[in-house]
Amino acid sequence: MAHKRTHEMGRGGVCTCPKCETKIPHKRGVPCIKTICPECGAKMLRVDSEHHKSFLNKKKK
């Protein structure tokens, strides 16, 4: 049986661009990773998500 992933980050929040650091409000029901940065066209990340934390850890190294 496949594991169903659920995201429980709640309402609100912020999407941030890993390239140019533009921040926009998170839209409910639309994952930030599927949101394109209005400034540079990169995929955005939800602040405090696993993807964002992983990005920050890689950036530190």
C-alpha positions as CSV (number, residue, x, y, z in Angstrom):
1,M,0.0,0.0,0.0
2,A,1.4,3.4,-1.0
3,H,2.0,6.0,1.7
4,K,-0.2,9.0,1.3
5,R,1.6,12.2,2.1
6,T,-0.3,14.9,4.0
7,H,0.9,18.4,4.7
8,E,-0.3,20.0,7.9
9,M,1.2,23.4,7.8
10,G,-2.1,25.1,8.3
11,R,-3.5,28.3,6.9
12,G,-1.5,31.3,6.1
13,G,2.2,31.2,5.8
14,V,4.7,32.5,3.2
15,C,6.2,31.2,0.0
16,T,9.8,32.2,-0.6
17,C,12.0,32.0,-3.7
18,P,15.3,30.2,-3.1
19,K,17.0,32.2,-5.9
20,C,16.0,35.8,-5.4
21,E,14.4,35.6,-1.9
22,T,11.1,37.2,-3.0
23,K,8.3,36.4,-0.5
24,I,4.6,36.2,-1.3
25,P,1.6,35.1,0.9
26,H,0.8,31.4,0.6
27,K,-2.4,30.6,-1.2
28,R,-4.6,28.0,0.5
29,G,-4.8,24.8,-1.5
30,V,-1.9,25.6,-3.8
31,P,1.5,24.2,-2.7
32,C,4.3,26.7,-2.8
33,I,6.4,24.3,-4.8
34,K,3.9,24.6,-7.6
35,T,3.9,28.4,-7.4
36,I,6.3,30.3,-9.7
37,C,8.2,33.3,-8.5
38,P,6.8,36.4,-10.0
39,E,10.3,38.0,-10.1
40,C,12.6,35.3,-11.5
41,G,10.4,32.3,-12.5
42,A,11.9,29.8,-10.0
43,K,9.7,27.3,-8.0
44,M,9.0,28.7,-4.6
45,L,9.2,27.0,-1.2
46,R,7.0,27.3,1.9
47,V,8.8,28.9,4.8
48,D,9.5,26.2,7.5
49,S,8.5,23.3,5.2
50,E,10.8,20.3,4.9
51,H,11.9,21.5,1.4
52,H,12.7,24.9,2.8
53,K,14.7,23.5,5.8
54,S,16.6,21.2,3.4
55,F,17.4,24.1,1.1
56,L,18.7,26.2,4.1
57,N,20.9,23.3,5.3
58,K,22.4,22.9,1.8
59,K,22.9,26.7,1.5
60,K,24.9,26.7,4.8
61,K,27.4,24.2,3.5
